[in-house]
Amino acid sequence: MEYGHVLADDEKRELLRIARATLREHTYSGRIPPGKPHRDSLCAPAGVFVTLHEGDELRGCIGTIEAEKPLYRIIQEMAVAAATRDPRFPPVAEEELDDLTIEISILGATRAVSAPEQIVIGDDGLWIDLGDRRGLLLPQVAISAGWDGATFLARTCHKAGLPPDAWKDPGAKVTAFKAQVFSDLTHPRLVK
């Protein structure tokens, strides 16, 4: 999951360019374009989520905590998945591409959490594992919703299909994680 390299602005722009080019190619041909990024730092494995917005509305979000593939490749795969496999939305159509904002969250350092006061809203994302249930919410979700630590824990449990206080269960594993989050909006020099 953890990606140790802090990305510079030019690296973020390159990853956004890769994600957008992948969406265009996949929408047109059904393929993910081959190739490698210009920087070796973008080839290290990482956990990644790609979120698509159309205006202020969510249009798709898919990711993985597994750090088994190069960063640029998993961003390509998650961009396509967010556009085509988020069960909450129909697949993104070619005519929507220019109106989409791409947001990338690269998952970083983790730590166990056992109480709401241990959560830093704005810095921490959360995931819970309990039995065969798993739920994850990115750091930006708590900020945009105006949640406190207790609400963030309860909503993460809900995302996993668990009762709101399931994080208190002795078998629950609750993990906070950092993320590098950036988008077309935070890097406006990116040409769509």
C-alpha positions in Angstrom: 0.0 0.0 0.0 2.6 2.6 1.0 4.3 4.8 -1.5 7.3 6.5 0.1 8.2 9.1 -2.6 6.6 12.6 -2.2 5.6 13.6 -5.7 6.7 16.9 -7.2 4.3 18.9 -9.2 5.7 17.8 -12.6 5.3 14.1 -11.5 1.7 14.8 -10.5 1.0 16.4 -13.8 2.5 13.5 -15.7 0.3 11.0 -13.8 -2.8 13.1 -14.5 -1.8 13.2 -18.2 -1.3 9.4 -18.2 -4.8 8.9 -16.6 -6.5 11.2 -19.0 -4.7 9.7 -22.1 -5.7 6.3 -20.8 -9.4 7.3 -20.5 -9.4 8.7 -24.0 -7.7 5.6 -25.5 -9.8 3.1 -23.6 -13.1 5.0 -24.5 -12.0 5.0 -28.2 -10.5 1.5 -28.6 -11.1 -0.5 -25.4 -7.4 -0.7 -24.8 -5.0 0.7 -22.2 -2.1 2.4 -24.0 1.3 0.9 -23.5 4.4 2.8 -22.5 6.3 4.0 -19.4 6.5 7.4 -17.7 9.4 9.7 -18.1 10.4 9.3 -14.5 11.5 6.1 -12.7 9.9 7.3 -9.5 6.5 6.7 -11.1 7.3 3.0 -11.5 7.4 2.1 -7.8 4.4 0.0 -6.6 1.6 1.8 -4.7 -2.0 1.6 -3.6 -4.1 4.1 -5.6 -7.7 5.4 -6.0 -8.8 7.4 -9.0 -11.9 9.5 -8.6 -13.8 11.1 -11.5 -16.0 14.2 -11.1 -18.4 15.8 -13.5 -18.8 19.4 -12.2 -19.4 19.0 -8.4 -20.9 15.5 -8.8 -19.1 12.2 -8.3 -18.9 10.2 -11.6 -16.8 7.2 -10.5 -14.3 6.1 -7.9 -12.3 2.9 -7.8 -9.0 1.9 -6.3 -6.9 -0.7 -4.6 -4.8 -0.7 -1.4 -2.5 -3.4 -2.9 0.9 -2.2 -4.0 1.7 -4.8 -6.5 2.1 -2.9 -9.8 4.0 0.2 -10.9 2.2 3.4 -9.9 1.6 4.6 -13.4 0.1 1.3 -14.5 -2.2 1.0 -11.5 -3.4 4.6 -12.2 -4.2 3.5 -15.7 -6.1 0.5 -14.5 -8.0 2.4 -11.8 -8.9 5.3 -14.2 -10.5 2.8 -16.5 -12.2 1.0 -13.6 -13.6 4.3 -12.2 -15.0 5.1 -15.7 -16.4 1.7 -16.5 -16.9 -0.5 -13.4 -18.2 1.7 -10.5 -21.5 0.0 -10.0 -23.1 3.3 -8.9 -22.8 4.8 -12.4 -23.2 3.9 -16.0 -19.9 3.8 -18.0 -18.4 7.1 -19.0 -19.2 8.0 -22.6 -16.7 9.6 -24.9 -18.6 12.9 -25.0 -18.2 13.2 -21.2 -14.4 13.0 -21.2 -13.7 16.8 -21.6 -16.0 17.6 -18.7 -14.4 15.2 -16.2 -12.0 16.2 -13.5 -9.6 13.4 -12.5 -8.5 13.1 -8.9 -5.7 10.7 -7.9 -5.1 9.5 -4.3 -1.8 7.7 -3.7 -1.9 5.8 -0.5 0.9 6.3 2.0 1.9 5.6 5.6 -0.5 3.6 7.8 -1.2 3.2 11.5 -3.8 1.3 13.7 -6.7 3.3 15.1 -8.8 2.4 18.1 -10.6 5.6 19.0 -12.1 8.6 17.2 -9.7 11.1 18.8 -6.8 9.3 17.1 -8.0 10.4 13.7 -6.7 13.5 12.1 -9.5 14.9 9.8 -8.0 16.1 6.6 -4.9 14.0 6.9 -6.2 10.5 7.5 -8.2 8.1 5.4 -9.7 5.1 7.1 -10.3 1.4 6.3 -11.9 -1.3 8.4 -11.6 -5.1 8.1 -14.0 -7.3 10.1 -14.8 -10.8 9.1 -15.4 -10.8 5.3 -16.3 -7.1 5.3 -14.0 -4.3 4.3 -14.7 -0.6 3.8 -12.4 2.3 2.9 -13.0 6.1 2.8 -10.4 8.5 1.5 -9.2 11.5 3.6 -11.0 14.0 1.4 -14.4 12.4 2.1 -14.4 13.4 5.7 -13.4 17.0 4.8 -16.1 17.5 2.2 -18.8 16.0 4.5 -17.7 18.0 7.6 -17.3 14.8 9.7 -15.6 14.5 13.1 -13.6 11.4 14.0 -16.6 9.4 15.4 -18.7 10.1 12.3 -15.8 9.1 10.0 -15.4 5.8 11.9 -19.2 5.2 11.7 -19.4 6.0 8.0 -16.4 3.8 7.2 -18.2 0.9 9.0 -21.3 1.7 6.9 -19.2 1.6 3.7 -18.2 -2.0 4.7 -21.8 -2.9 5.3 -21.3 -3.1 9.1 -23.1 -1.4 12.0 -21.8 2.1 12.8 -20.1 0.9 16.0 -18.5 -2.2 14.5 -15.0 -0.5 14.8 -15.3 -1.3 18.6 -15.5 -5.1 17.9 -12.4 -6.8 19.2 -12.0 -8.5 15.8 -12.1 -5.3 13.8 -8.9 -4.0 12.3 -9.2 -0.2 11.8 -6.3 1.5 9.9 -5.7 5.2 9.2 -3.6 6.0 6.2 -2.1 9.1 4.6 -2.6 9.9 1.0 -1.1 12.3 -1.6 -4.2 13.7 -3.3 -4.2 15.9 -6.4 -6.4 16.6 -9.4 -6.8 18.5 -12.6 -8.1 21.4 -10.5 -5.0 21.5 -8.2 -2.7 21.3 -11.2 -4.5 23.6 -13.8 -1.5 23.9 -16.1 -2.5 20.4 -17.3 -4.1 20.6 -20.7 -7.1 18.4 -21.0 
